Amino acid sequence: MINNAGNILISYPSGGFGNFIFHVLTEFSDATYKSNNSSFKFSNNGNSHSTFKYTNTWFHDPVNYQHSEIETDKKIIILCDNGINNDSYINIKKQFINPLIIRACITPAIRPIIYKTCVTKAQKTNVIDETKSHVDQFWHDSAEPYAVRENFTLLYHRWPFKWEPLIEKNIINLDLESLILNPVESLTNLIQRSGGNVIKYDQLLTLCDEWKEANGQYFEIYYNWIKINNALDSKESLQVDDIINLHDQGYLNYCIENKYSVTIPVYDYKDWFKNTKEILYMINKLKYVQN
């Protein structure tokens, strides 16, 4: 077992911005070990994998983990990537004695963001290709766009992944939704809770702006639902026909079904909506049929 009170373990689901958090804690906390990170930059798909990791990553509960010995009186950081399916610390706690664990947590509102980043960044594919094999297996009309869309709707109704907050000693729960909405505030708080003070604050501001820009494609679905939800509540007609991604349409159908406690008939609504007026008309129609 590794007995080092200076270990900070970053535990995150695949696609959960673990490398970005590693980079920020390394570069902008006065309490952590500093490595040569001069070549860091965001990739084309927004990942932070180019950050220099001076410790070996704990990857999918390895049988023989090789700990990286660092001669320093500063805190050292270790990435813990157990995949999106495993959020337990049974094996980690067998390897490390009383580590400080930063746990990246998924709230319901950012599930489509994490699903997209997991598939795109970790699995190196895209959400449509990822689900097509499943659709081909279970849908006789799998070539139709609505079949793919409905598959995503069902995914979010049956969301299989956890990553909820844990109230335990030596665990800091990092709300990823707060990170997305207010990265500077969220990361400043994280640095302080992990025993440090922020350094190079202006550079942190710039980095967070770059991070939001590099990952904007994933965050768009989050803000689209906020706009649609507000339009539905105010009975306004908002154009939605510019949302053409089948994953995003499927997730938004889930949100609509969840909001109004209805089930959208797949074959009656093969073509997606043009605006929120059409959605409200459908809701009233479905509510009338159910009553």
Secondary structure, 3 states (H helix, E strand, C coil): CECCCCEEEEEECCCCCHHHHHHHHHHHECCECCCCCCCCCCCCCCCCCCCCCCCCCEECCCCCCCCCCCCCCCEEEEEEECCCCCCCCHHHHHHECCCEEEEEECCHHHHHHHHHHHHHHHCCCCHHHHHHHHHHHHCCCCCCHHHHHHHHHHHHHCCCCCCCCCCCCCEEEEEHHHHHHCHHHHHHHHHHHCCCCECCHHHHHHHHHHHHHHCHHHHHHHHHHHHHHHHHHHCCCCECCCCCCHHHHHHHHHHHHHHHCCCCCCCCCCCCCCEHHHHHHHHHHHHHHHC
